[in-house]
Amino acid sequence: MYTTLIVLIVIAAVLLVLIVLVQNSKGGGLASDLSAGTQFGGVAEQKSKLENYTWGLVIAIAVLSIIASVSGGSNAKQSQQESGVKQLMINQNAAPSIPQAPTMQSAPAN
């Protein structure tokens, strides 16, 4: 499920980029070159539709991202990393300690 959510997020992001490239806030974007849009609904209606699609995709990406983070797709990886760290700690505790240098003994007094 996590992979499906990530694929949907990527598709929505690509569509969002394309829609943003089509529109221009000053009216000189690719939307002004589309003559078919001006015949049916006018430029104002076309800008309104593009803005609605933009907001819809932004909301979809936000919701899908939240669902993906809650679904815990990274929990399996995180638990593997934690178990690896725990294993290293166990190995370090089980490893022999560094031997200390021998101390000098004093000579017997006569």
C-alpha distances in whole Angstrom, upper triangle without the diagonal:
4,5,5,6,9,10,11,12,14,15,17,18,20,21,22,25,26,27,28,30,32,33,36,37,41,41,41,37,36,36,40,40,39,42,40,38,41,43,41,40,41,40,40,37,35,35,34,31,30,30,28,25,25,25,22,20,21,20,16,16,17,15,11,13,13,10,8,11,12,8,10,8,12,13,13,15,17,18,19,21,23,24,25,27,29,30,32,33,34,36,38,39,40,42,45,47,49,52,55,58,61,64,67,70,73,76,78,81,85
4,5,5,6,9,10,11,13,14,15,17,19,20,21,23,25,26,27,29,31,32,34,36,39,39,39,36,35,35,39,39,38,41,40,38,41,43,41,40,41,40,39,37,35,34,33,31,29,29,27,25,24,24,21,19,19,18,15,14,15,13,10,10,11,9,6,9,10,7,8,5,9,11,11,13,15,16,17,19,21,22,23,25,26,28,29,31,32,34,35,37,38,39,43,44,46,50,52,55,59,61,64,67,70,74,76,79,82
4,5,5,6,9,10,11,12,14,15,17,19,20,21,23,24,26,27,29,31,33,35,38,38,38,35,33,34,38,38,36,39,38,37,40,42,40,39,40,39,38,36,34,34,33,30,28,29,27,24,24,24,22,19,19,19,16,14,16,15,11,12,14,12,9,12,13,11,11,8,11,13,13,14,16,18,18,20,22,23,24,26,28,29,30,32,34,35,36,38,39,40,44,45,47,51,53,56,59,62,65,68,71,74,77,80,83
4,5,5,6,9,10,11,12,14,16,17,18,20,21,23,24,26,27,29,32,33,37,36,37,33,32,32,36,36,34,37,35,34,37,39,37,36,38,36,36,34,32,31,30,28,26,26,25,22,22,22,19,17,18,17,14,13,15,14,10,12,14,11,9,13,14,11,13,11,14,16,16,17,20,21,22,23,26,27,28,30,31,32,34,36,37,38,40,42,43,44,48,49,51,55,57,60,63,66,69,72,75,78,80,83,87
4,5,5,6,9,10,10,12,14,15,16,18,20,21,22,24,26,27,30,31,35,34,35,31,30,30,34,35,33,36,35,33,36,38,36,35,36,35,34,32,30,29,28,26,24,24,22,20,19,19,17,14,15,14,11,10,11,10,6,8,10,8,6,10,11,10,11,10,13,15,16,17,19,21,22,23,25,27,28,29,31,32,34,35,37,38,40,41,43,44,48,49,50,54,56,59,63,65,68,71,74,78,80,83,86
4,5,5,6,9,10,10,12,14,15,17,19,20,21,23,25,26,28,30,33,33,33,30,29,30,33,34,32,36,35,33,36,38,36,35,36,34,34,32,30,29,28,26,24,24,23,20,19,19,17,14,15,15,12,10,12,12,8,8,11,10,7,10,13,11,12,10,12,15,16,16,18,20,21,22,24,26,26,28,30,31,32,34,36,37,38,40,42,42,46,47,49,52,55,57,61,63,67,69,73,76,78,81,85
4,5,5,6,9,10,11,12,14,15,17,18,20,21,23,25,28,29,33,32,32,29,27,28,31,31,30,33,32,31,34,36,34,33,34,33,33,31,28,28,28,25,23,23,22,19,19,19,17,14,15,16,13,11,14,14,10,11,14,13,11,14,16,15,16,13,15,19,19,19,21,24,24,25,27,29,29,31,33,34,35,37,39,40,41,43,44,45,49,50,51,55,57,60,64,66,69,72,75,79,81,84,87
4,5,5,6,9,10,11,12,14,15,16,18,20,21,23,26,27,31,30,30,27,26,26,29,30,28,31,30,28,31,33,31,30,32,30,30,28,26,25,24,22,20,20,19,16,16,16,14,11,12,13,9,8,11,11,8,10,13,12,10,14,16,14,16,15,17,20,21,21,23,26,26,27,29,31,32,33,35,36,38,39,41,42,44,46,47,48,52,52,54,58,60,63,66,68,72,75,78,81,84,86,90
4,6,5,6,9,10,10,12,14,15,16,18,20,21,24,25,29,29,29,25,25,25,29,29,28,31,30,28,31,33,32,30,31,29,29,27,25,24,23,21,19,19,18,15,14,14,13,9,10,11,8,6,9,9,6,7,11,11,9,12,15,14,16,14,16,19,21,20,22,25,26,26,28,30,31,32,34,36,36,38,40,41,42,44,46,47,50,51,52,56,58,61,64,67,70,73,76,79,82,84,88
4,5,5,6,9,10,11,12,14,15,17,19,20,23,25,28,28,28,24,23,24,27,28,27,30,29,28,31,33,31,30,31,29,29,28,25,24,24,22,19,20,19,16,15,16,15,11,12,14,11,9,12,13,10,10,14,14,12,15,18,17,18,16,17,21,22,21,23,26,26,26,29,31,31,32,35,36,37,39,41,41,42,45,46,47,50,51,52,56,58,61,64,66,70,73,76,79,82,84,88
4,5,5,6,9,10,11,12,14,16,17,19,22,24,27,26,26,23,21,22,25,25,24,27,26,25,28,30,28,27,29,27,27,25,23,22,22,19,17,18,17,14,13,15,13,10,12,14,11,9,13,14,11,13,16,16,15,17,20,19,21,19,21,24,25,24,26,29,29,30,32,34,34,36,38,39,40,42,44,45,46,48,50,50,54,55,56,60,62,64,68,70,74,77,80,83,86,88,92
4,6,5,6,9,10,10,12,14,15,17,20,21,25,24,24,21,20,20,24,24,23,26,25,23,26,28,27,25,26,25,24,23,20,19,19,17,14,15,14,11,10,11,10,6,8,10,7,6,10,11,10,11,14,15,14,17,19,19,21,19,21,24,26,26,27,30,31,31,33,35,36,37,39,41,41,43,45,46,47,49,51,52,55,56,57,61,63,65,69,71,74,77,80,84,86,89,93
4,5,5,6,9,10,10,12,14,16,18,20,23,23,23,20,19,19,23,24,23,26,26,24,27,29,28,27,27,25,25,24,21,20,20,18,15,15,15,12,10,12,11,8,8,11,9,7,10,13,11,11,15,16,15,17,20,20,21,20,21,24,26,25,26,30,30,30,32,35,35,36,38,40,40,42,44,45,46,48,50,50,54,54,55,59,61,63,67,69,72,75,78,82,84,87,91
4,5,5,6,9,10,11,13,15,17,20,23,22,22,18,17,18,21,21,21,24,24,22,25,28,27,26,26,24,24,23,20,19,20,18,15,16,16,13,11,14,13,10,11,14,13,11,14,16,14,15,18,19,18,20,23,23,24,22,23,27,28,27,29,32,32,32,35,37,37,38,40,42,42,44,46,47,48,50,52,52,55,56,57,61,63,65,69,71,74,77,80,84,86,89,92
4,5,5,6,9,10,11,13,16,18,21,20,20,16,15,15,19,19,18,22,21,19,22,24,23,22,23,21,21,20,17,16,17,14,11,13,13,9,9,12,11,8,10,13,11,11,14,16,15,16,19,20,19,22,24,24,26,24,26,29,30,30,31,34,35,35,37,40,40,41,43,45,45,47,49,50,51,53,55,55,59,59,60,64,66,69,72,74,78,81,84,87,90,92,96
4,5,5,6,9,10,11,14,15,19,18,19,15,15,15,18,19,18,22,22,19,22,25,24,22,22,20,20,19,16,15,15,13,10,11,11,8,6,9,9,6,7,11,10,9,12,15,14,15,18,19,19,21,23,24,25,24,26,29,31,30,31,34,35,35,37,39,40,40,43,45,45,46,49,50,50,53,54,55,58,59,60,64,65,68,71,73,77,80,83,86,89,91,95
4,6,5,6,9,10,12,15,18,17,17,14,13,14,18,18,18,22,22,20,23,25,25,23,23,20,21,20,17,16,17,15,12,13,14,11,9,12,13,10,11,14,14,12,15,18,17,17,20,22,21,23,26,26,27,26,27,30,32,31,32,35,36,35,37,40,40,40,43,45,45,47,49,50,50,53,55,55,58,58,59,63,65,67,71,73,76,79,82,85,88,90,94
4,5,5,6,9,12,15,17,16,16,12,11,12,15,15,15,18,18,17,20,22,22,21,21,18,19,19,15,14,16,14,11,12,14,11,10,13,14,11,13,16,15,15,18,20,19,20,23,24,23,26,28,28,30,28,30,33,34,33,35,38,38,38,40,43,43,44,46,48,48,50,52,53,53,56,58,58,61,61,62,66,68,70,74,76,79,82,85,89,91,94,97
4,5,5,7,10,12,15,14,14,11,10,10,13,14,13,17,17,15,17,20,19,18,18,15,16,15,12,11,12,10,7,9,10,8,7,10,11,10,11,14,14,14,17,19,19,20,23,24,24,26,28,29,31,29,31,34,36,35,36,39,40,40,42,45,45,45,48,49,50,51,54,55,55,58,59,60,63,63,64,68,70,72,76,78,81,84,87,90,93,96,99
4,5,5,8,10,13,13,13,9,10,10,13,15,15,18,19,17,19,22,21,20,19,16,16,16,13,11,13,12,8,9,11,10,7,11,12,11,11,15,15,15,17,20,20,20,23,25,24,26,29,29,31,30,31,34,36,35,36,39,40,39,42,44,44,45,47,49,49,51,53,54,54,57,59,59,62,62,63,67,69,71,75,76,80,83,86,89,92,94,98
4,6,7,11,13,12,11,7,7,9,12,13,13,17,18,16,18,21,22,20,19,16,17,18,14,13,15,14,11,12,15,13,11,14,16,14,15,18,19,18,20,23,23,23,26,27,27,29,31,32,33,32,33,36,38,37,38,41,42,41,43,46,46,46,49,51,50,52,55,55,56,58,60,60,63,64,64,68,69,72,75,77,80,84,86,90,93,95,99
4,7,10,12,10,10,6,5,6,9,10,10,13,14,13,15,18,18,17,16,13,14,15,11,10,13,12,8,11,13,12,11,14,16,14,16,19,19,19,22,24,24,25,28,29,29,31,33,34,35,34,35,39,40,39,40,44,44,44,46,49,49,49,52,53,53,55,58,58,59,61,63,63,67,67,68,71,73,75,79,81,84,87,90,93,96,99,102
4,7,9,8,8,5,6,6,8,10,11,14,15,13,14,17,18,16,14,11,12,13,9,7,10,10,7,8,12,11,10,13,15,14,15,18,19,19,21,24,24,25,27,29,29,31,33,34,36,35,36,40,41,40,41,45,45,45,47,50,50,50,53,55,54,56,59,59,60,62,64,64,68,68,68,72,74,76,80,81,85,88,91,94,97,99,103
4,5,5,6,5,8,8,9,11,13,16,17,15,16,19,20,18,16,12,12,14,12,9,12,13,10,10,14,14,12,15,18,17,17,20,22,21,23,26,27,27,29,31,31,33,35,36,38,37,38,41,43,42,43,46,47,46,48,51,51,51,54,56,55,57,60,61,61,63,65,65,68,68,69,73,74,76,80,81,84,88,90,94,97,99,102
4,6,8,8,11,10,11,14,16,18,20,17,17,21,21,18,16,12,12,14,12,9,11,14,11,10,14,15,13,15,18,18,17,20,22,22,23,26,27,27,29,32,32,33,35,37,39,38,39,42,44,43,44,47,48,47,49,52,52,52,55,57,56,57,60,61,61,64,66,66,69,69,70,73,74,77,80,82,85,88,91,94,97,99,103
4,6,8,11,11,10,13,15,17,20,17,17,20,21,19,16,12,12,15,14,11,14,16,14,14,17,18,16,18,21,22,21,24,26,26,27,30,31,31,33,35,36,37,39,41,42,42,42,46,48,47,47,50,51,50,52,55,55,55,58,60,59,61,64,64,64,67,69,69,72,72,72,76,77,79,83,84,87,91,93,96,99,101,105
4,6,9,8,7,10,12,14,16,14,13,17,18,16,13,9,10,13,11,9,12,14,12,13,16,17,16,18,21,21,22,24,26,26,28,30,31,32,34,36,36,38,40,41,43,42,43,46,48,47,48,51,52,51,53,56,56,56,59,61,61,62,65,66,66,68,70,71,74,74,74,78,79,81,85,87,90,93,95,99,102,104,107
4,7,7,6,8,11,13,16,14,14,18,19,18,15,11,13,16,13,12,15,16,14,15,19,19,18,20,23,22,23,26,27,27,29,32,32,32,35,37,37,38,41,42,43,42,43,47,49,47,48,52,52,51,53,56,56,56,59,61,60,62,65,65,66,68,70,70,73,73,74,77,78,80,84,86,89,92,95,98,101,103,107
4,5,6,7,10,13,15,13,14,17,19,17,15,12,13,15,12,11,14,15,12,13,17,16,15,18,20,19,20,23,24,24,26,29,29,29,32,34,34,35,38,39,40,39,40,44,45,44,45,48,49,48,50,53,53,53,56,58,58,59,62,62,63,65,67,67,70,70,71,75,76,78,82,84,87,90,93,96,99,101,105
4,5,5,7,10,12,11,12,16,17,16,14,12,14,15,12,11,15,14,12,14,17,16,15,19,20,19,21,24,24,24,26,29,29,29,32,34,34,35,38,39,40,39,40,43,45,44,45,48,49,48,51,53,53,53,56,58,58,59,62,63,63,66,67,67,71,71,71,75,77,79,83,85,88,91,94,97,100,102,106
4,5,5,9,10,8,9,13,14,12,11,8,11,11,8,8,11,11,9,12,14,14,14,17,18,18,20,22,23,23,26,28,28,29,32,33,33,35,38,38,40,39,40,44,45,45,46,49,50,49,51,54,54,55,57,59,59,61,63,64,64,67,69,69,72,72,73,77,78,81,84,86,89,93,95,99,102,104,108
4,6,7,10,9,8,12,14,13,10,7,11,12,9,10,13,14,12,14,17,17,17,20,22,22,23,26,27,27,29,31,32,33,35,37,37,39,41,42,44,43,44,47,49,48,49,53,53,53,55,58,57,58,61,62,62,64,67,67,68,70,72,72,75,75,76,80,81,84,87,89,92,95,98,101,104,107,110
4,6,9,9,9,12,14,14,12,10,14,15,12,13,16,16,14,17,20,19,19,22,24,23,25,28,28,28,31,33,33,34,37,38,38,40,43,43,45,43,45,48,49,49,50,53,54,53,56,58,58,59,61,63,63,65,67,68,68,71,72,73,76,76,77,80,82,84,88,90,93,96,99,102,105,107,111
4,6,6,7,9,11,12,11,9,13,13,10,12,15,14,13,16,18,17,18,21,22,22,24,26,26,27,30,32,32,33,36,37,37,39,41,41,43,42,44,47,48,48,49,52,53,53,55,57,57,58,61,62,62,64,67,67,68,71,72,72,76,76,77,81,82,85,88,90,93,97,100,103,106,108,112
4,5,5,7,9,11,9,9,13,13,11,13,16,15,15,18,20,20,21,24,25,25,27,29,29,30,33,34,35,36,39,40,40,42,44,45,47,45,47,51,52,51,53,56,56,56,59,61,61,62,65,66,66,68,70,71,72,74,76,76,80,80,81,84,86,88,92,94,97,100,103,107,109,112,115
4,5,5,7,9,9,10,13,12,10,13,16,14,15,18,19,18,20,23,23,24,26,28,28,29,32,33,33,35,38,38,39,41,43,43,45,44,46,49,51,50,52,55,55,56,58,60,60,61,64,65,66,68,70,70,71,74,75,76,79,80,81,84,86,89,92,94,98,101,104,107,110,112,116
4,5,6,6,6,7,10,9,7,10,12,11,11,15,16,15,17,20,20,21,23,25,25,27,29,30,31,33,35,36,36,39,41,41,43,42,44,47,49,49,50,53,54,54,56,58,59,59,62,63,64,66,68,69,70,72,74,74,78,78,79,83,84,87,90,92,96,99,102,105,108,110,114
4,6,6,4,5,9,9,8,10,13,13,13,16,17,18,20,22,23,24,26,28,28,30,32,33,34,36,38,39,39,42,43,44,46,45,47,50,52,52,53,56,57,57,59,61,62,62,65,66,67,68,71,72,72,75,77,77,80,81,82,85,87,89,93,95,98,101,104,107,110,113,116
4,6,6,9,12,11,10,14,15,15,16,19,20,20,22,25,25,26,28,30,30,32,34,35,36,38,40,41,42,44,46,46,48,47,50,53,54,54,55,58,59,59,61,64,64,65,67,69,69,71,73,74,75,77,79,80,83,83,84,88,90,92,96,98,101,104,107,110,113,116,119
4,6,9,11,9,9,13,14,13,15,17,18,18,21,23,23,24,27,28,28,30,32,33,34,36,38,38,39,42,43,43,46,45,48,50,52,52,53,56,57,57,59,62,62,63,66,67,68,69,72,73,74,76,77,78,82,82,83,87,89,91,95,97,100,103,106,109,112,115,118
4,7,8,6,7,10,10,10,12,15,15,16,18,20,20,22,24,25,26,28,30,31,32,34,36,36,38,40,41,42,44,44,46,49,51,51,52,55,56,56,58,60,61,62,64,66,66,68,70,71,72,74,76,77,80,80,82,85,87,90,93,95,98,101,104,108,110,113,116
4,6,6,6,9,10,11,13,14,16,17,19,20,21,23,25,26,27,29,31,32,33,35,37,38,39,41,42,43,46,45,47,50,52,52,53,56,57,57,59,61,62,62,65,66,67,68,71,72,72,74,76,77,80,81,82,85,87,89,93,95,98,101,104,107,110,112,116
4,6,5,6,9,10,11,12,14,15,16,18,20,21,23,24,26,27,29,30,31,33,35,36,37,39,41,42,44,43,45,48,50,50,51,54,55,54,56,59,59,60,62,64,64,66,68,69,70,72,74,75,78,78,79,83,84,86,90,92,95,98,101,104,107,109,113
4,5,5,6,9,10,11,12,14,15,17,18,20,21,23,24,26,27,29,30,32,33,35,36,38,39,40,43,42,44,47,49,49,50,53,54,54,55,58,59,59,61,63,64,65,67,69,69,71,73,74,77,77,78,82,83,86,89,91,94,97,100,104,106,108,112
4,5,5,6,9,10,11,12,14,15,16,18,20,21,22,24,26,27,28,30,32,33,34,36,37,38,41,41,43,45,48,48,48,51,53,53,54,57,57,58,60,62,63,64,66,68,68,70,72,73,76,77,78,82,83,86,89,91,94,97,100,103,106,108,112
4,5,5,6,9,10,11,12,14,15,17,18,20,21,23,24,26,27,29,30,31,33,35,36,37,39,39,41,44,46,45,46,49,50,50,52,55,55,56,58,60,61,62,64,65,66,68,70,71,74,74,75,79,81,83,87,89,92,95,98,101,104,106,110
4,5,5,6,9,10,10,12,14,15,16,18,20,21,23,24,26,27,29,30,31,33,35,36,38,38,39,42,44,44,45,48,49,49,50,53,54,54,56,58,59,60,62,64,64,66,68,69,72,72,73,77,78,81,85,86,89,93,95,99,101,104,107
4,6,5,6,9,10,11,12,14,15,17,18,20,21,22,24,26,27,28,30,32,33,34,37,37,38,41,43,43,44,47,48,48,50,52,53,53,56,58,58,59,62,63,64,66,68,68,72,72,73,77,78,81,84,86,89,92,95,99,101,103,107
4,5,5,6,9,10,10,12,14,15,16,18,20,21,22,24,26,27,28,30,32,32,35,34,37,39,41,41,42,45,46,46,48,51,51,52,54,56,57,58,60,62,62,64,66,67,71,71,72,76,77,80,84,85,89,92,95,98,101,103,107
4,5,5,6,9,10,11,12,14,15,16,18,20,21,22,24,26,27,29,30,31,33,33,35,38,40,39,40,43,44,44,46,49,49,50,52,54,54,56,58,59,60,62,64,65,68,68,69,73,75,77,81,83,86,89,92,95,98,100,104
4,5,5,6,9,10,11,12,14,15,17,18,20,21,23,24,26,27,29,30,32,32,34,37,39,39,39,42,44,43,45,48,48,49,51,53,53,54,57,58,59,61,63,63,67,67,68,72,73,76,79,81,84,87,90,94,96,98,102
4,5,5,6,9,10,11,12,14,15,16,18,20,21,22,24,26,27,28,31,31,33,35,37,38,38,41,43,43,44,47,48,48,50,52,53,54,56,58,58,60,62,63,67,67,68,72,73,76,80,81,85,88,90,94,96,99,102
4,6,5,6,9,10,10,12,14,15,16,18,20,21,22,24,26,26,29,28,30,33,35,35,36,39,40,40,42,45,45,46,48,50,51,52,54,56,56,58,60,61,64,65,66,70,72,74,78,80,83,86,89,92,95,97,101
4,5,5,6,9,10,11,12,14,15,17,19,20,21,23,25,26,28,27,29,32,34,34,34,37,39,38,40,43,43,44,46,48,49,50,52,53,54,56,58,59,62,62,64,67,69,72,75,77,80,83,86,89,92,94,98
4,5,5,6,8,10,11,12,14,15,17,18,20,21,23,24,26,26,28,31,33,33,33,36,38,38,39,42,43,43,45,47,48,49,51,53,53,55,57,58,62,62,63,67,68,71,74,76,80,82,85,89,91,93,97
4,5,5,6,9,10,11,12,14,15,16,18,20,21,22,25,25,27,29,32,32,32,35,37,37,38,41,42,42,44,46,47,48,51,52,53,55,57,58,61,61,63,67,68,71,75,76,80,83,86,89,91,94,98
4,5,5,6,9,10,10,12,14,15,16,18,20,21,23,22,24,27,29,29,30,33,34,34,36,38,39,40,42,44,45,46,48,49,50,52,54,55,58,59,60,64,66,68,72,74,77,80,83,86,89,91,95
4,5,5,6,9,10,11,12,14,15,17,19,20,22,22,23,26,28,28,29,32,33,33,34,37,38,38,40,42,43,44,46,48,48,50,52,53,57,57,58,62,64,66,70,71,75,78,81,84,87,89,93
4,5,5,6,8,10,11,12,14,15,17,18,21,21,23,25,28,28,28,31,33,33,34,37,38,38,40,42,43,44,46,48,48,50,52,53,57,57,58,62,64,67,70,72,75,78,81,84,87,89,93
4,5,5,6,8,10,10,12,14,15,16,19,19,21,23,26,26,27,29,31,31,33,35,36,37,39,41,42,43,45,46,47,49,51,52,56,56,58,61,63,66,69,71,75,78,81,84,86,89,92
4,6,5,6,9,10,10,12,14,15,17,17,18,21,23,23,24,27,28,28,30,33,33,34,36,38,39,40,42,44,44,46,48,49,53,53,54,58,60,63,66,68,72,74,77,81,83,86,89
4,6,5,6,9,10,11,12,14,16,17,18,20,23,23,23,26,28,28,29,32,33,33,35,37,38,39,41,43,43,45,47,48,52,52,53,57,59,62,65,67,70,73,76,79,82,84,88
4,5,5,6,9,10,11,12,15,16,18,19,22,23,23,25,28,28,29,31,33,33,35,37,38,39,41,43,44,45,47,48,52,52,54,58,60,63,66,68,71,74,77,80,82,85,89
4,5,5,6,9,10,10,13,13,15,17,20,20,21,23,25,26,27,29,30,31,33,35,36,37,39,41,42,43,45,46,50,51,52,56,58,61,64,66,70,73,76,79,81,84,87
4,5,5,6,9,10,11,11,13,15,18,18,18,21,23,23,24,27,28,28,30,32,33,34,37,38,39,41,42,44,47,48,49,53,55,58,61,63,67,69,72,76,78,80,84
4,5,5,6,9,10,12,13,15,18,19,18,21,23,23,24,26,28,28,30,32,33,34,36,38,39,40,42,43,47,47,49,53,55,58,61,63,66,69,72,75,77,80,84
4,5,5,6,9,10,13,14,16,18,18,20,22,23,24,26,28,28,30,32,33,34,36,38,39,40,42,43,47,48,50,53,55,58,62,63,67,70,73,76,78,81,84
4,5,5,7,7,9,11,14,15,15,17,19,20,21,23,25,26,27,29,30,32,33,35,36,38,39,41,44,45,47,51,53,56,59,61,65,67,70,74,76,78,82
4,6,6,7,8,10,13,13,13,16,18,18,19,21,23,23,25,27,28,29,31,33,34,35,37,38,42,42,44,48,50,53,56,58,62,64,67,71,73,75,79
4,5,8,10,10,13,15,14,16,19,19,19,22,24,24,25,28,29,30,31,33,35,35,37,39,43,43,45,49,51,54,57,59,63,65,68,72,74,76,80
4,6,9,9,11,13,14,15,17,19,19,21,23,24,25,27,29,30,31,33,34,35,37,39,42,43,46,49,51,54,58,60,63,66,69,72,74,77,80
4,5,5,8,10,10,11,14,15,15,17,19,20,21,23,25,26,27,29,31,32,33,35,39,39,42,45,47,51,54,56,59,62,65,68,70,73,77
4,6,7,8,9,11,13,14,15,17,18,20,21,23,24,26,27,29,30,32,33,35,38,39,41,45,47,51,54,56,60,62,65,68,71,73,77
4,6,5,6,9,10,11,12,14,15,16,18,20,21,23,24,26,27,29,30,31,35,36,38,42,44,47,50,52,56,58,62,65,67,70,74
4,5,5,6,9,10,10,12,14,15,16,18,20,21,22,24,25,27,28,30,33,34,37,40,43,46,49,51,55,57,60,63,66,68,72
4,5,5,6,9,10,11,12,14,15,16,19,20,21,22,24,26,27,28,32,33,36,39,42,45,48,50,54,56,60,63,65,68,71
4,6,5,6,9,10,11,12,14,15,17,19,20,21,23,25,26,27,31,32,34,37,40,43,46,48,52,55,58,61,63,66,70
4,5,5,6,9,10,11,12,14,15,17,18,20,21,23,24,26,29,30,32,36,38,41,44,46,50,53,56,59,61,64,68
4,5,5,6,8,10,10,12,14,15,16,18,20,21,22,24,28,29,31,35,37,40,43,46,49,52,55,58,60,63,66
4,5,5,6,9,10,10,12,14,15,16,18,20,21,22,26,27,30,33,36,39,42,44,48,50,54,57,59,62,65
4,5,5,6,9,10,11,12,14,15,17,19,20,21,25,26,28,31,34,37,40,42,46,48,52,55,57,60,63
4,5,5,6,8,10,11,12,14,15,17,18,20,23,24,27,30,32,36,39,41,44,47,50,53,55,58,62
4,5,5,6,9,10,10,12,14,15,16,18,22,23,26,29,32,35,38,40,44,46,49,52,54,57,61
4,5,5,6,9,10,10,12,14,15,16,20,21,24,27,30,33,36,38,42,44,48,51,53,56,59
4,5,5,6,9,10,11,12,14,15,19,20,22,25,28,31,34,36,40,42,46,49,51,54,57
4,5,5,6,9,10,11,12,14,18,19,21,25,27,31,33,35,39,41,45,48,50,53,56
4,5,5,6,9,10,10,12,16,17,20,23,26,29,32,35,38,40,44,47,49,52,55
4,5,5,6,9,10,10,14,15,17,21,23,27,30,32,36,38,42,45,47,50,53
4,5,5,6,9,10,13,14,16,20,22,25,28,30,34,36,40,43,45,48,51
4,5,5,6,9,12,13,17,19,22,26,28,30,34,36,40,43,44,47,51
4,5,5,6,10,12,14,17,20,24,26,29,33,35,38,41,43,46,50
4,5,5,8,9,12,15,18,21,24,26,30,32,36,38,41,44,47
4,6,8,9,12,15,17,21,23,25,29,31,34,37,39,42,46
4,6,9,12,15,17,21,23,26,29,31,34,37,39,42,45
4,6,9,12,15,18,21,23,27,29,33,35,37,41,44
4,7,8,12,15,17,20,23,25,29,32,34,37,40
4,6,9,12,15,17,21,23,27,30,32,35,38
4,6,9,12,15,19,21,25,27,30,33,36
4,7,9,12,15,18,21,24,26,29,33
4,6,9,12,15,18,21,24,27,30
4,6,9,12,16,19,21,24,28
4,7,9,13,15,18,21,24
4,6,10,13,15,18,22
4,6,9,13,15,18
4,6,9,12,15
4,6,9,12
4,6,9
4,7
4
